[in-house]
Amino acid sequence: MADYLSLWWVWICIALALGVVELLAPGFIFLGFGLGALAMAGVVLLAPGINIPALLALFAVLSLIAWIILRMGFRKQSSGARIVTKDINDN
């Protein structure tokens, strides 16, 4: 019987499920895991002989890298909020 985590389409399904969870609970938490799962689909497709513990460790590393890149990319966005330093009532 084949290990299910060594099938590339399982990682695609995991990525889609994590994308749906991200839509339901926004905050860019699950998006990093979803991108990690999507990258794992490519890894499993190119190197199908990797064992399960190595796959899970690689998934963790790829998810962390994706999360860090997302944090750096979305940090540059501004909310448009203005910081008031002087009150009009101060004389």
C-alpha positions as CSV (number, residue, x, y, z in Angstrom):
1,M,0.0,0.0,0.0
2,A,1.4,3.4,-1.0
3,D,2.0,6.1,1.6
4,Y,-0.6,8.8,1.0
5,L,1.7,11.7,1.8
6,S,4.0,10.6,-1.0
7,L,1.3,11.3,-3.6
8,W,1.5,14.8,-5.1
9,W,-2.3,15.2,-5.5
10,V,-2.7,14.8,-1.7
11,W,-0.5,17.8,-1.1
12,I,-2.6,19.8,-3.7
13,C,-5.7,18.8,-1.7
14,I,-4.1,19.9,1.5
15,A,-3.1,23.2,0.0
16,L,-6.6,23.8,-1.2
17,A,-8.1,22.9,2.2
18,L,-5.7,25.3,3.9
19,G,-6.6,28.0,1.4
20,V,-10.2,27.6,2.3
21,V,-9.4,27.7,6.0
22,E,-7.5,30.9,5.4
23,L,-10.5,32.5,3.8
24,L,-12.6,31.6,6.8
25,A,-10.0,32.7,9.4
26,P,-8.0,35.5,7.8
27,G,-4.6,36.6,9.2
28,F,-2.1,35.0,6.8
29,I,-1.5,32.1,9.3
30,F,-2.8,29.2,7.2
31,L,-1.6,30.8,3.9
32,G,2.0,29.9,4.7
33,F,1.0,26.3,5.4
34,G,-1.0,26.2,2.2
35,L,2.0,27.5,0.1
36,G,4.2,25.0,1.9
37,A,1.8,22.2,0.9
38,L,1.7,23.5,-2.7
39,A,5.6,23.4,-2.8
40,M,5.5,19.9,-1.3
41,A,3.4,18.8,-4.3
42,G,6.2,19.8,-6.6
43,V,8.8,18.2,-4.4
44,V,6.9,14.9,-4.2
45,L,6.3,15.0,-8.0
46,L,10.0,15.5,-8.7
47,A,11.3,13.2,-6.0
48,P,8.7,10.5,-5.1
49,G,11.0,8.3,-3.0
50,I,11.3,10.5,0.1
51,N,10.1,8.9,3.3
52,I,7.3,10.3,5.5
53,P,9.4,11.9,8.3
54,A,11.6,13.7,5.7
55,L,8.4,14.9,3.9
56,L,6.9,16.3,7.1
57,A,10.2,18.0,8.1
58,L,10.5,19.5,4.6
59,F,6.9,20.6,4.8
60,A,7.6,22.4,8.0
61,V,10.7,24.1,6.6
62,L,8.9,25.2,3.4
63,S,5.9,26.5,5.3
64,L,8.2,28.5,7.6
65,I,10.0,30.0,4.6
66,A,6.6,30.8,2.9
67,W,5.3,32.4,6.1
68,I,8.5,34.6,6.5
69,I,8.2,35.7,2.9
70,L,4.5,36.6,3.4
71,R,5.3,38.5,6.6
72,M,8.0,40.5,4.8
73,G,5.7,41.2,1.8
74,F,2.7,42.2,3.8
75,R,4.6,44.3,6.3
76,K,5.2,46.9,3.7
77,Q,1.5,47.6,3.3
78,S,0.0,50.5,5.2
79,S,-3.4,50.4,6.7
80,G,-3.9,54.1,5.8
81,A,-4.4,55.0,9.4
82,R,-3.1,58.5,10.3
83,I,-1.1,59.0,13.5
84,V,-2.1,62.2,15.2
85,T,0.8,63.9,17.1
86,K,-0.7,67.3,17.8
87,D,-4.2,67.9,19.1
88,I,-6.1,70.9,17.9
89,N,-7.2,71.7,21.4
90,D,-3.7,72.1,22.7
91,N,-2.5,75.7,22.9
